[in-house]
Amino acid sequence: MEIITIILMSGTLIYFVWRGLSLADKVADQEEYIEELEEMSQYMYNQIENSYNALNNIDSRGAFETDDETGTVFSQLKQVVTNLEDEFNAKKKESE
């Protein structure tokens, strides 16, 4: 009777050790994935910020008129980048 109990306890212990190691491996994989996402998010934020600054430099004198086609397209691009800049700045401030 004692041998059966020892065998069952050993089997249970082996299962729990294996399951713990398996879960630890999955957690490590998820941590790597989260780091990759954070790096990508930071890269995207930097790209948007650079685009926003470049658009502001290009139109620093207000040279583009909104009544012609080029000015309209430029205004729309600037508005999209401004919206992205506002959204990412808000998210960055929340995370700080």
Buried (B, 14 or more C-beta within 10 A) or exposed (E): EEEEEEEEEEEEEEEEEEEEEEEEEEEEEEEEEEEEEEEEBEEEBEEBBEBBEEBEEEBEEEEBEEEEEEBEEBBEEBEEBBEBBEEBBEEEEEEE
